[in-house]
Amino acid sequence: MEISTLESSLPNEVYDFIFLYLKSVDIIYSFFNLNDRFNHLIYPFLCAIDLSDADEYSLNKYYQTILPKIHHYIKAIKVDDKNVDFVFPLSLYSKIYPNLESVFITKIKKDGKYLSYLKLFKQLISLKIDFDESEYQDTVSNELCSNLFQSDCRLHTLVLDNVYLSINTHIIQLCFSIRNLTVQLHSLDKVYVLLNNLPSIEYVNIHMPPIRGQHHHQQQQNDVEFNYDKNIPSTLSKLKHFVFSSEFSANYDYLELLLSHCCPNLERLSVDLYSHEFIDGERLEKKLLLKLTKLKVFHFCFRIPVLDNTLNIDDYIQTYKSSFWINNHHSILCFNQPLHNQYYCVFSLPYAFERLSCVTNDLVNYRSNVNDDISLYSNQAKDIAFYDRVPFTLELFQIIQKSCLKATGLTFIVASIRFFSDNLMNNELILENIVDVWLFLDQLKYKYFRRLLLMTPNILRLFIVESLLLDIISESQTKPNAFQELQSICNPIRHVFIGRGAYEYDASKDNGRKLLFPNAILSGW
């Protein structure tokens, strides 16, 4: 193929920009073997092929035209589960991918096609398995445990997203290869069993979401027969980075036991959890941090019960003002969280987690161990979850606007009937970055729903309870021009998810809802 003078004279940076808008298959098809310069420019795409969301035409073009020319270059492939058998024909796997090191499979159903390939994939260096969102919080087949967590596994990196891993104590074996692991588990006893079988682990990220139907702060029961003291893992001498998060009340005592006794070389620690146990600065200092002598970075967020009614928030914050905390520059922030009982939320600064949970109006009255003017600043928080029984105030959302610059989602779990305070209703505050709003509410008056949408003018996805949506529509139709105004405000929304719990999505009512969301796809939630 002949290359024009204009094309050949363009700087590399222009092509880097152009490639952002093209699929990897099209980049390779168009530029491969034009000359040495273009081969160098597209080399990253030759090594890492992205076939996710590929249509039948692109897959055929890849297999028939592109693969024969570049098969020896390919080190990584990303593909949807439904196309796994097309991209990886079993009889030709080793011949067409002689240098393959990494596979990323997306949109997997619980019993997907990937299961037939586990014996092959466990010989790779890296495997990432991303389950479809519809499978979220389901438990994956025992075949993962019986293939990947075995002595003959060669994987160094394993990532399992959007699904619980089943840990079968009768199947799991010592696996010396896995060094980096990201996984979801049911309970802390499974954490103990898993780490007991990963002596070479260097990085582990463990998340424990709630079981379906379980409230986010309810305790999930561990195996009552499990003896933590007798099953504590052998020293994890290679573990340098530990990330642990739990959306229900995990037993901090057992987590502390694990960290303080098994992780002598830990350098980075991140813990985000609800706890039934009381945790303060003195306990963290003496029972955990002083034992982790090589620790360089410590991020935490705890929601803890206030067991002593005489302990006010100012007394509590004093436990983080020892020389240990101040001299090591451990700045923390604390505020009240009146859930079913009195809780404190206390976390390190800057806030280091993607979700800031159960935010109340008391966030405005936060305390710090450094000074009263310290800023709650977070580049990590993507979703803010609100939980309060009094109206949300302007001051609260001003803090969110100023501090959580990367937040794209708002979740409302519990709210007052008077959803917003008067000063917020009469203000024009806007949160421009918000694109997702979740309403786990059974009651919300039309005027507050309207103000919420005006405050989030760039919202693309709305998750709302069936009965709440019908009430809002009904109320707006009783006011002159209110429904038409609401309809105009809802124009930017592209997807509305309807349902939850006892209120199941009823597709037969789509015509009425479509009037309110003319540009949105309606689906069940």
One Martini backbone bead per residue (centre of mass of N, CA, C, O) as a GRO file, in nm:
protein
  525
    1MET     BB    1   0.097   0.036   0.022
    2GLU     BB    2   0.050   0.368  -0.027
    3ILE     BB    3   0.196   0.666   0.114
    4SER     BB    4   0.140   0.964   0.190
    5THR     BB    5   0.302   1.249   0.266
    6LEU     BB    6   0.113   1.345   0.487
    7GLU     BB    7   0.107   1.083   0.657
    8SER     BB    8   0.426   1.058   0.694
    9SER     BB    9   0.452   1.362   0.836
   10LEU     BB   10   0.315   1.293   1.075
   11PRO     BB   11   0.314   1.285   1.394
   12ASN     BB   12   0.292   1.053   1.641
   13GLU     BB   13   0.083   1.204   1.824
   14VAL     BB   14  -0.151   1.190   1.619
   15TYR     BB   15  -0.180   0.881   1.616
   16ASP     BB   16  -0.237   0.845   1.913
   17PHE     BB   17  -0.506   0.998   1.890
   18ILE     BB   18  -0.646   0.828   1.671
   19PHE     BB   19  -0.635   0.548   1.828
   20LEU     BB   20  -0.856   0.621   2.043
   21TYR     BB   21  -1.097   0.578   1.796
   22LEU     BB   22  -0.993   0.281   1.760
   23LYS     BB   23  -0.977  -0.034   1.697
   24SER     BB   24  -0.738  -0.268   1.713
   25VAL     BB   25  -0.816  -0.421   1.455
   26ASP     BB   26  -0.814  -0.165   1.267
   27ILE     BB   27  -0.524  -0.079   1.316
   28ILE     BB   28  -0.387  -0.334   1.211
   29TYR     BB   29  -0.526  -0.352   0.930
   30SER     BB   30  -0.420  -0.054   0.835
   31PHE     BB   31  -0.085  -0.052   0.949
   32PHE     BB   32   0.035  -0.314   0.895
   33ASN     BB   33   0.330  -0.321   0.707
   34LEU     BB   34   0.393  -0.043   0.578
   35ASN     BB   35   0.621   0.016   0.799
   36ASP     BB   36   0.838   0.056   1.056
   37ARG     BB   37   0.698   0.292   1.190
   38PHE     BB   38   0.409   0.164   1.216
   39ASN     BB   39   0.495  -0.088   1.368
   40HIS     BB   40   0.587   0.073   1.616
   41LEU     BB   41   0.318   0.224   1.680
   42ILE     BB   42   0.140  -0.067   1.692
   43TYR     BB   43   0.272  -0.268   1.891
   44PRO     BB   44   0.074  -0.263   2.141
   45PHE     BB   45  -0.162  -0.393   1.959
   46LEU     BB   46  -0.015  -0.661   1.895
   47CYS     BB   47   0.018  -0.755   2.201
   48ALA     BB   48  -0.284  -0.617   2.263
   49ILE     BB   49  -0.594  -0.758   2.222
   50ASP     BB   50  -0.920  -0.609   2.152
   51LEU     BB   51  -1.242  -0.805   2.154
   52SER     BB   52  -1.433  -0.639   2.288
   53ASP     BB   53  -1.735  -0.580   2.137
   54ALA     BB   54  -1.719  -0.761   1.899
   55ASP     BB   55  -1.816  -0.835   1.598
   56GLU     BB   56  -1.841  -1.064   1.353
   57TYR     BB   57  -1.666  -0.915   1.148
   58SER     BB   58  -1.417  -0.859   1.331
   59LEU     BB   59  -1.359  -1.155   1.403
   60ASN     BB   60  -1.311  -1.257   1.115
   61LYS     BB   61  -1.083  -1.060   1.047
   62TYR     BB   62  -0.895  -1.153   1.268
   63TYR     BB   63  -0.876  -1.465   1.202
   64GLN     BB   64  -0.817  -1.450   0.880
   65THR     BB   65  -0.613  -1.183   0.853
   66ILE     BB   66  -0.446  -1.113   1.122
   67LEU     BB   67  -0.343  -1.358   1.290
   68PRO     BB   68  -0.137  -1.490   1.085
   69LYS     BB   69   0.064  -1.228   1.111
   70ILE     BB   70   0.063  -1.186   1.464
   71HIS     BB   71   0.071  -1.434   1.666
   72HIS     BB   72   0.375  -1.390   1.785
   73TYR     BB   73   0.303  -1.111   1.937
   74ILE     BB   74   0.095  -1.216   2.128
   75LYS     BB   75   0.022  -1.156   2.495
   76ALA     BB   76  -0.276  -1.018   2.486
   77ILE     BB   77  -0.634  -1.078   2.570
   78LYS     BB   78  -0.961  -0.939   2.500
   79VAL     BB   79  -1.280  -1.101   2.586
   80ASP     BB   80  -1.577  -1.229   2.542
   81ASP     BB   81  -1.730  -1.509   2.647
   82LYS     BB   82  -1.901  -1.576   2.384
   83ASN     BB   83  -1.596  -1.574   2.213
   84VAL     BB   84  -1.387  -1.779   2.318
   85ASP     BB   85  -1.408  -2.022   2.111
   86PHE     BB   86  -1.322  -1.847   1.865
   87VAL     BB   87  -1.041  -1.734   1.975
   88PHE     BB   88  -1.000  -2.038   2.132
   89PRO     BB   89  -0.917  -2.298   1.978
   90LEU     BB   90  -0.832  -2.583   2.126
   91SER     BB   91  -0.659  -2.733   1.895
   92LEU     BB   92  -0.485  -2.430   1.842
   93TYR     BB   93  -0.380  -2.269   2.082
   94SER     BB   94  -0.057  -2.312   2.086
   95LYS     BB   95  -0.008  -2.223   1.784
   96ILE     BB   96  -0.153  -1.924   1.777
   97TYR     BB   97  -0.030  -1.881   2.100
   98PRO     BB   98   0.294  -1.895   2.191
   99ASN     BB   99   0.304  -1.591   2.372
  100LEU     BB  100   0.091  -1.609   2.578
  101GLU     BB  101   0.009  -1.435   2.909
  102SER     BB  102  -0.282  -1.279   2.875
  103VAL     BB  103  -0.626  -1.279   3.012
  104PHE     BB  104  -0.947  -1.110   2.933
  105ILE     BB  105  -1.271  -1.168   3.067
  106THR     BB  106  -1.598  -1.075   2.971
  107LYS     BB  107  -1.925  -1.111   3.036
  108ILE     BB  108  -1.990  -1.326   3.262
  109LYS     BB  109  -2.131  -1.610   3.338
  110LYS     BB  110  -2.132  -1.839   3.579
  111ASP     BB  111  -2.154  -2.076   3.328
  112GLY     BB  112  -1.937  -2.024   3.125
  113LYS     BB  113  -1.701  -2.083   2.876
  114TYR     BB  114  -1.437  -2.047   3.047
  115LEU     BB  115  -1.433  -2.324   3.199
  116SER     BB  116  -1.294  -2.489   2.953
  117TYR     BB  117  -1.004  -2.300   3.001
  118LEU     BB  118  -0.859  -2.325   3.281
  119LYS     BB  119  -0.626  -2.528   3.219
  120LEU     BB  120  -0.490  -2.319   3.028
  121PHE     BB  121  -0.493  -2.041   3.191
  122LYS     BB  122  -0.311  -2.147   3.440
  123GLN     BB  123  -0.040  -2.104   3.243
  124LEU     BB  124  -0.031  -1.825   3.282
  125ILE     BB  125   0.032  -1.505   3.424
  126SER     BB  126  -0.258  -1.370   3.345
  127LEU     BB  127  -0.598  -1.336   3.503
  128LYS     BB  128  -0.916  -1.197   3.399
  129ILE     BB  129  -1.249  -1.200   3.560
  130ASP     BB  130  -1.555  -1.053   3.431
  131PHE     BB  131  -1.858  -1.023   3.547
  132ASP     BB  132  -2.164  -0.980   3.511
  133GLU     BB  133  -2.381  -0.772   3.674
  134SER     BB  134  -2.604  -1.001   3.708
  135GLU     BB  135  -2.382  -1.171   3.899
  136TYR     BB  136  -2.381  -1.008   4.136
  137GLN     BB  137  -2.324  -1.192   4.435
  138ASP     BB  138  -2.251  -1.444   4.330
  139THR     BB  139  -2.145  -1.784   4.317
  140VAL     BB  140  -1.893  -1.949   4.204
  141SER     BB  141  -1.761  -2.207   4.086
  142ASN     BB  142  -1.549  -2.470   4.194
  143GLU     BB  143  -1.360  -2.465   3.938
  144LEU     BB  144  -1.174  -2.239   4.025
  145CYS     BB  145  -1.050  -2.381   4.271
  146SER     BB  146  -0.973  -2.662   4.115
  147ASN     BB  147  -0.766  -2.494   3.912
  148LEU     BB  148  -0.618  -2.230   4.044
  149PHE     BB  149  -0.593  -2.347   4.356
  150GLN     BB  150  -0.306  -2.498   4.273
  151SER     BB  151   0.005  -2.647   4.237
  152ASP     BB  152  -0.006  -2.619   3.896
  153CYS     BB  153  -0.016  -2.326   3.903
  154ARG     BB  154   0.120  -2.017   3.715
  155LEU     BB  155  -0.001  -1.781   3.822
  156HIS     BB  156   0.049  -1.437   3.928
  157THR     BB  157  -0.232  -1.312   3.820
  158LEU     BB  158  -0.560  -1.256   3.987
  159VAL     BB  159  -0.894  -1.158   3.867
  160LEU     BB  160  -1.217  -1.121   4.043
  161ASP     BB  161  -1.523  -0.991   3.925
  162ASN     BB  162  -1.856  -0.973   4.050
  163VAL     BB  163  -1.782  -1.227   4.250
  164TYR     BB  164  -1.791  -1.502   4.435
  165LEU     BB  165  -1.566  -1.703   4.600
  166SER     BB  166  -1.524  -2.041   4.634
  167ILE     BB  167  -1.407  -2.199   4.940
  168ASN     BB  168  -1.271  -2.522   4.939
  169THR     BB  169  -1.107  -2.711   5.175
  170HIS     BB  170  -1.102  -2.985   4.984
  171ILE     BB  171  -0.957  -2.835   4.722
  172ILE     BB  172  -0.756  -2.655   4.814
  173GLN     BB  173  -0.416  -2.551   4.748
  174LEU     BB  174  -0.101  -2.506   4.729
  175CYS     BB  175   0.009  -2.183   4.591
  176PHE     BB  176   0.320  -2.048   4.459
  177SER     BB  177   0.247  -1.833   4.222
  178ILE     BB  178   0.062  -1.638   4.354
  179ARG     BB  179   0.092  -1.265   4.398
  180ASN     BB  180  -0.181  -1.149   4.264
  181LEU     BB  181  -0.500  -1.057   4.429
  182THR     BB  182  -0.853  -1.039   4.329
  183VAL     BB  183  -1.140  -1.061   4.560
  184GLN     BB  184  -1.446  -1.225   4.664
  185LEU     BB  185  -1.591  -1.277   4.989
  186HIS     BB  186  -1.791  -1.384   5.259
  187SER     BB  187  -1.550  -1.424   5.483
  188LEU     BB  188  -1.290  -1.442   5.711
  189ASP     BB  189  -1.241  -1.749   5.702
  190LYS     BB  190  -1.171  -1.742   5.394
  191VAL     BB  191  -0.920  -1.573   5.422
  192TYR     BB  192  -0.756  -1.771   5.588
  193VAL     BB  193  -0.763  -2.008   5.390
  194LEU     BB  194  -0.642  -1.869   5.147
  195LEU     BB  195  -0.368  -1.762   5.277
  196ASN     BB  196  -0.269  -2.051   5.361
  197ASN     BB  197  -0.237  -2.108   5.019
  198LEU     BB  198  -0.039  -1.824   4.979
  199PRO     BB  199   0.296  -1.791   5.028
  200SER     BB  200   0.361  -1.571   4.765
  201ILE     BB  201   0.211  -1.331   4.844
  202GLU     BB  202   0.206  -0.960   4.772
  203TYR     BB  203  -0.096  -0.905   4.665
  204VAL     BB  204  -0.415  -0.809   4.826
  205ASN     BB  205  -0.773  -0.798   4.730
  206ILE     BB  206  -1.048  -0.773   4.962
  207HIS     BB  207  -1.402  -0.829   4.921
  208MET     BB  208  -1.719  -0.777   5.124
  209PRO     BB  209  -2.013  -0.805   5.033
  210PRO     BB  210  -2.333  -0.825   5.053
  211ILE     BB  211  -2.591  -1.006   5.070
  212ARG     BB  212  -2.867  -1.054   4.934
  213GLY     BB  213  -3.095  -0.864   5.135
  214GLN     BB  214  -2.868  -0.724   5.286
  215HIS     BB  215  -2.770  -0.500   5.483
  216HIS     BB  216  -2.478  -0.315   5.485
  217HIS     BB  217  -2.454  -0.335   5.832
  218GLN     BB  218  -2.480  -0.622   5.852
  219GLN     BB  219  -2.402  -0.924   5.973
  220GLN     BB  220  -2.195  -1.174   5.862
  221GLN     BB  221  -2.171  -1.506   5.895
  222ASN     BB  222  -1.961  -1.714   6.014
  223ASP     BB  223  -1.812  -1.990   6.085
  224VAL     BB  224  -1.875  -2.122   6.398
  225GLU     BB  225  -1.634  -2.355   6.377
  226PHE     BB  226  -1.419  -2.149   6.343
  227ASN     BB  227  -1.068  -2.128   6.428
  228TYR     BB  228  -0.864  -1.866   6.430
  229ASP     BB  229  -0.618  -1.929   6.614
  230LYS     BB  230  -0.561  -2.220   6.465
  231ASN     BB  231  -0.579  -2.074   6.148
  232ILE     BB  232  -0.345  -1.911   6.124
  233PRO     BB  233  -0.135  -1.808   5.916
  234SER     BB  234   0.142  -1.818   5.795
  235THR     BB  235   0.393  -1.641   5.723
  236LEU     BB  236   0.371  -1.346   5.510
  237SER     BB  237   0.667  -1.242   5.390
  238LYS     BB  238   0.572  -1.118   5.089
  239LEU     BB  239   0.369  -0.925   5.199
  240LYS     BB  240   0.309  -0.569   5.102
  241HIS     BB  241  -0.010  -0.560   5.002
  242PHE     BB  242  -0.319  -0.462   5.173
  243VAL     BB  243  -0.670  -0.509   5.086
  244PHE     BB  244  -0.971  -0.414   5.278
  245SER     BB  245  -1.332  -0.476   5.238
  246SER     BB  246  -1.659  -0.395   5.403
  247GLU     BB  247  -2.032  -0.381   5.396
  248PHE     BB  248  -2.011  -0.520   5.665
  249SER     BB  249  -1.976  -0.662   5.979
  250ALA     BB  250  -1.666  -0.711   6.065
  251ASN     BB  251  -1.414  -0.875   6.241
  252TYR     BB  252  -1.152  -0.703   6.367
  253ASP     BB  253  -0.999  -0.898   6.549
  254TYR     BB  254  -0.920  -1.101   6.314
  255LEU     BB  255  -0.773  -0.897   6.139
  256GLU     BB  256  -0.563  -0.810   6.347
  257LEU     BB  257  -0.440  -1.089   6.386
  258LEU     BB  258  -0.342  -1.128   6.099
  259LEU     BB  259  -0.162  -0.869   6.064
  260SER     BB  260   0.020  -0.885   6.334
  261HIS     BB  261   0.124  -1.208   6.277
  262CYS     BB  262   0.168  -1.232   5.927
  263CYS     BB  263   0.291  -0.916   5.838
  264PRO     BB  264   0.610  -0.807   5.865
  265ASN     BB  265   0.638  -0.670   5.543
  266LEU     BB  266   0.441  -0.453   5.543
  267GLU     BB  267   0.377  -0.138   5.347
  268ARG     BB  268   0.063  -0.163   5.262
  269LEU     BB  269  -0.256  -0.031   5.402
  270SER     BB  270  -0.613  -0.111   5.346
  271VAL     BB  271  -0.913  -0.015   5.541
  272ASP     BB  272  -1.275  -0.096   5.494
  273LEU     BB  273  -1.518  -0.081   5.769
  274TYR     BB  274  -1.734  -0.247   5.967
  275SER     BB  275  -1.782  -0.249   6.334
  276HIS     BB  276  -1.841  -0.399   6.654
  277GLU     BB  277  -1.577  -0.288   6.732
  278PHE     BB  278  -1.368  -0.094   6.911
  279ILE     BB  279  -1.190   0.186   6.756
  280ASP     BB  280  -0.882   0.348   6.818
  281GLY     BB  281  -0.583   0.504   6.828
  282GLU     BB  282  -0.457   0.325   7.050
  283ARG     BB  283  -0.511   0.050   6.928
  284LEU     BB  284  -0.374   0.088   6.656
  285GLU     BB  285  -0.095   0.151   6.766
  286LYS     BB  286  -0.040  -0.103   6.972
  287LYS     BB  287  -0.179  -0.363   6.801
  288LEU     BB  288  -0.051  -0.278   6.502
  289LEU     BB  289   0.154  -0.051   6.399
  290LEU     BB  290   0.403  -0.128   6.587
  291LYS     BB  291   0.424  -0.420   6.433
  292LEU     BB  292   0.450  -0.259   6.152
  293THR     BB  293   0.766  -0.162   6.076
  294LYS     BB  294   0.731  -0.136   5.735
  295LEU     BB  295   0.523   0.074   5.725
  296LYS     BB  296   0.423   0.345   5.490
  297VAL     BB  297   0.106   0.289   5.428
  298PHE     BB  298  -0.211   0.421   5.576
  299HIS     BB  299  -0.545   0.325   5.511
  300PHE     BB  300  -0.869   0.435   5.652
  301CYS     BB  301  -1.216   0.310   5.731
  302PHE     BB  302  -1.441   0.353   6.007
  303ARG     BB  303  -1.733   0.196   6.147
  304ILE     BB  304  -1.821   0.268   6.483
  305PRO     BB  305  -1.929   0.198   6.789
  306VAL     BB  306  -2.079   0.364   7.067
  307LEU     BB  307  -2.046   0.214   7.380
  308ASP     BB  308  -1.998   0.499   7.525
  309ASN     BB  309  -2.203   0.761   7.621
  310THR     BB  310  -1.956   0.944   7.746
  311LEU     BB  311  -1.831   0.945   7.455
  312ASN     BB  312  -1.719   1.190   7.277
  313ILE     BB  313  -1.576   1.315   6.991
  314ASP     BB  314  -1.345   1.469   7.139
  315ASP     BB  315  -1.238   1.228   7.298
  316TYR     BB  316  -1.182   1.042   7.061
  317ILE     BB  317  -0.974   1.227   6.904
  318GLN     BB  318  -0.746   1.211   7.123
  319THR     BB  319  -0.638   0.918   7.033
  320TYR     BB  320  -0.496   1.086   6.767
  321LYS     BB  321  -0.271   1.280   6.953
  322SER     BB  322  -0.027   1.142   6.955
  323SER     BB  323   0.299   1.125   6.862
  324PHE     BB  324   0.258   0.905   6.654
  325TRP     BB  325   0.048   1.053   6.474
  326ILE     BB  326   0.191   1.329   6.437
  327ASN     BB  327   0.488   1.241   6.349
  328ASN     BB  328   0.351   1.053   6.103
  329HIS     BB  329   0.120   1.212   5.957
  330HIS     BB  330  -0.172   1.118   6.080
  331SER     BB  331  -0.447   1.217   5.932
  332ILE     BB  332  -0.779   1.277   6.064
  333LEU     BB  333  -1.138   1.202   6.041
  334CYS     BB  334  -1.455   1.285   6.215
  335PHE     BB  335  -1.802   1.154   6.237
  336ASN     BB  336  -2.129   1.123   6.267
  337GLN     BB  337  -2.341   0.803   6.270
  338PRO     BB  338  -2.686   0.769   6.286
  339LEU     BB  339  -2.809   0.493   6.282
  340HIS     BB  340  -2.944   0.277   6.480
  341ASN     BB  341  -2.690   0.379   6.610
  342GLN     BB  342  -2.407   0.499   6.739
  343TYR     BB  343  -2.162   0.640   6.520
  344TYR     BB  344  -1.835   0.640   6.384
  345CYS     BB  345  -1.648   0.814   6.138
  346VAL     BB  346  -1.312   0.710   6.049
  347PHE     BB  347  -1.036   0.872   5.866
  348SER     BB  348  -0.799   0.907   5.645
  349LEU     BB  349  -0.568   1.141   5.500
  350PRO     BB  350  -0.668   1.113   5.229
  351TYR     BB  351  -0.924   0.985   5.085
  352ALA     BB  352  -0.891   0.625   4.952
  353PHE     BB  353  -1.189   0.565   4.849
  354GLU     BB  354  -1.464   0.507   4.630
  355ARG     BB  355  -1.650   0.497   4.895
  356LEU     BB  356  -1.880   0.710   5.072
  357SER     BB  357  -2.044   0.617   5.359
  358CYS     BB  358  -2.301   0.725   5.537
  359VAL     BB  359  -2.381   1.019   5.500
  360THR     BB  360  -2.412   1.303   5.706
  361ASN     BB  361  -2.466   1.612   5.840
  362ASP     BB  362  -2.217   1.570   6.041
  363LEU     BB  363  -1.985   1.632   5.848
  364VAL     BB  364  -1.979   1.938   5.907
  365ASN     BB  365  -1.883   1.844   6.223
  366TYR     BB  366  -1.602   1.774   6.209
  367ARG     BB  367  -1.301   1.606   6.315
  368SER     BB  368  -0.951   1.659   6.410
  369ASN     BB  369  -0.600   1.597   6.488
  370VAL     BB  370  -0.498   1.882   6.379
  371ASN     BB  371  -0.750   2.067   6.268
  372ASP     BB  372  -1.046   2.252   6.195
  373ASP     BB  373  -0.941   2.324   5.876
  374ILE     BB  374  -0.940   2.069   5.752
  375SER     BB  375  -0.953   1.887   5.452
  376LEU     BB  376  -1.182   1.710   5.264
  377TYR     BB  377  -0.990   1.514   5.040
  378SER     BB  378  -1.083   1.346   4.720
  379ASN     BB  379  -0.970   1.141   4.434
  380GLN     BB  380  -1.146   0.857   4.481
  381ALA     BB  381  -1.432   0.929   4.520
  382LYS     BB  382  -1.725   0.815   4.333
  383ASP     BB  383  -1.925   0.746   4.579
  384ILE     BB  384  -2.214   0.878   4.754
  385ALA     BB  385  -2.360   0.784   5.069
  386PHE     BB  386  -2.681   0.840   5.210
  387TYR     BB  387  -2.771   0.874   5.578
  388ASP     BB  388  -3.077   1.019   5.694
  389ARG     BB  389  -3.347   1.182   5.913
  390VAL     BB  390  -3.263   1.454   5.794
  391PRO     BB  391  -3.223   1.712   5.613
  392PHE     BB  392  -3.039   1.799   5.356
  393THR     BB  393  -2.779   2.024   5.320
  394LEU     BB  394  -2.597   2.268   5.181
  395GLU     BB  395  -2.332   2.223   5.342
  396LEU     BB  396  -2.293   1.930   5.261
  397PHE     BB  397  -2.277   1.977   4.941
  398GLN     BB  398  -2.036   2.168   4.954
  399ILE     BB  399  -1.835   1.959   5.049
  400ILE     BB  400  -1.868   1.765   4.813
  401GLN     BB  401  -1.795   1.968   4.589
  402LYS     BB  402  -1.502   2.039   4.710
  403SER     BB  403  -1.382   1.732   4.780
  404CYS     BB  404  -1.535   1.539   4.547
  405LEU     BB  405  -1.416   1.565   4.232
  406LYS     BB  406  -1.473   1.242   4.124
  407ALA     BB  407  -1.764   1.227   4.161
  408THR     BB  408  -2.049   1.026   3.992
  409GLY     BB  409  -2.218   0.931   4.256
  410LEU     BB  410  -2.550   0.895   4.407
  411THR     BB  411  -2.669   0.763   4.728
  412PHE     BB  412  -2.997   0.681   4.868
  413ILE     BB  413  -3.104   0.512   5.159
  414VAL     BB  414  -3.177   0.742   5.376
  415ALA     BB  415  -3.463   0.966   5.438
  416SER     BB  416  -3.639   1.231   5.466
  417ILE     BB  417  -3.930   1.365   5.378
  418ARG     BB  418  -3.746   1.615   5.409
  419PHE     BB  419  -3.496   1.601   5.206
  420PHE     BB  420  -3.453   1.912   5.191
  421SER     BB  421  -3.351   2.198   5.277
  422ASP     BB  422  -3.424   2.525   5.234
  423ASN     BB  423  -3.135   2.624   5.148
  424LEU     BB  424  -3.124   2.417   4.908
  425MET     BB  425  -3.387   2.486   4.758
  426ASN     BB  426  -3.279   2.810   4.736
  427ASN     BB  427  -3.050   2.692   4.562
  428GLU     BB  428  -2.794   2.654   4.277
  429LEU     BB  429  -2.656   2.401   4.320
  430ILE     BB  430  -2.400   2.207   4.138
  431LEU     BB  431  -2.329   1.866   4.011
  432GLU     BB  432  -2.159   1.799   3.723
  433ASN     BB  433  -2.033   1.487   3.763
  434ILE     BB  434  -2.305   1.358   3.783
  435VAL     BB  435  -2.445   1.030   3.640
  436ASP     BB  436  -2.541   0.881   3.912
  437VAL     BB  437  -2.864   0.774   4.059
  438TRP     BB  438  -2.967   0.644   4.378
  439LEU     BB  439  -3.302   0.526   4.498
  440PHE     BB  440  -3.368   0.385   4.827
  441LEU     BB  441  -3.683   0.487   4.813
  442ASP     BB  442  -4.037   0.534   4.906
  443GLN     BB  443  -3.997   0.855   4.956
  444LEU     BB  444  -4.066   1.145   4.729
  445LYS     BB  445  -4.115   1.446   4.647
  446TYR     BB  446  -4.139   1.627   4.370
  447LYS     BB  447  -3.966   1.882   4.458
  448TYR     BB  448  -3.711   1.711   4.532
  449PHE     BB  449  -3.667   1.566   4.266
  450ARG     BB  450  -3.629   1.819   4.102
  451ARG     BB  451  -3.382   1.930   4.261
  452LEU     BB  452  -3.198   1.689   4.211
  453LEU     BB  453  -3.188   1.718   3.899
  454LEU     BB  454  -3.081   2.013   3.899
  455MET     BB  455  -2.816   1.931   4.058
  456THR     BB  456  -2.799   1.688   3.813
  457PRO     BB  457  -2.778   1.766   3.480
  458ASN     BB  458  -2.576   1.495   3.389
  459ILE     BB  459  -2.756   1.269   3.406
  460LEU     BB  460  -2.783   0.915   3.282
  461ARG     BB  461  -2.849   0.740   3.552
  462LEU     BB  462  -3.146   0.584   3.696
  463PHE     BB  463  -3.232   0.464   4.026
  464ILE     BB  464  -3.568   0.336   4.096
  465VAL     BB  465  -3.850   0.300   4.259
  466GLU     BB  466  -4.152   0.216   4.159
  467SER     BB  467  -4.339   0.368   4.364
  468LEU     BB  468  -4.191   0.640   4.350
  469LEU     BB  469  -4.233   0.707   4.054
  470LEU     BB  470  -4.545   0.702   4.057
  471ASP     BB  471  -4.577   0.929   4.269
  472ILE     BB  472  -4.436   1.153   4.109
  473ILE     BB  473  -4.617   1.149   3.863
  474SER     BB  474  -4.885   1.195   4.010
  475GLU     BB  475  -4.812   1.469   4.146
  476SER     BB  476  -4.734   1.630   3.884
  477GLN     BB  477  -5.032   1.600   3.753
  478THR     BB  478  -5.164   1.808   3.980
  479LYS     BB  479  -4.979   2.024   3.845
  480PRO     BB  480  -4.921   2.290   3.670
  481ASN     BB  481  -4.675   2.199   3.436
  482ALA     BB  482  -4.499   1.988   3.595
  483PHE     BB  483  -4.460   1.750   3.401
  484GLN     BB  484  -4.325   1.909   3.168
  485GLU     BB  485  -4.086   2.005   3.335
  486LEU     BB  486  -3.981   1.726   3.418
  487GLN     BB  487  -3.941   1.621   3.134
  488SER     BB  488  -3.719   1.827   3.061
  489ILE     BB  489  -3.518   1.745   3.289
  490CYS     BB  490  -3.508   1.427   3.180
  491ASN     BB  491  -3.371   1.427   2.894
  492PRO     BB  492  -3.063   1.331   2.959
  493ILE     BB  493  -3.162   1.060   3.026
  494ARG     BB  494  -3.065   0.715   2.920
  495HIS     BB  495  -3.120   0.541   3.197
  496VAL     BB  496  -3.382   0.340   3.355
  497PHE     BB  497  -3.405   0.187   3.672
  498ILE     BB  498  -3.666  -0.042   3.779
  499GLY     BB  499  -3.712  -0.117   4.123
  500ARG     BB  500  -3.728  -0.331   4.411
  501GLY     BB  501  -3.799  -0.583   4.580
  502ALA     BB  502  -4.141  -0.571   4.603
  503TYR     BB  503  -4.088  -0.382   4.346
  504GLU     BB  504  -4.159  -0.475   4.046
  505TYR     BB  505  -4.107  -0.470   3.726
  506ASP     BB  506  -4.342  -0.313   3.484
  507ALA     BB  507  -4.361  -0.319   3.143
  508SER     BB  508  -4.667  -0.225   3.091
  509LYS     BB  509  -4.581   0.089   3.194
  510ASP     BB  510  -4.388   0.224   2.978
  511ASN     BB  511  -4.556   0.442   2.836
  512GLY     BB  512  -4.583   0.634   3.082
  513ARG     BB  513  -4.275   0.664   3.141
  514LYS     BB  514  -4.182   0.766   2.858
  515LEU     BB  515  -4.288   1.054   2.894
  516LEU     BB  516  -4.067   1.130   3.113
  517PHE     BB  517  -3.841   0.941   2.936
  518PRO     BB  518  -3.779   0.995   2.609
  519ASN     BB  519  -3.438   0.911   2.607
  520ALA     BB  520  -3.486   0.636   2.755
  521ILE     BB  521  -3.402   0.337   2.890
  522LEU     BB  522  -3.607   0.075   3.009
  523SER     BB  523  -3.549  -0.113   3.317
  524GLY     BB  524  -3.479  -0.346   3.530
  525TRP     BB  525  -3.364  -0.387   3.899
   0.00000   0.00000   0.00000
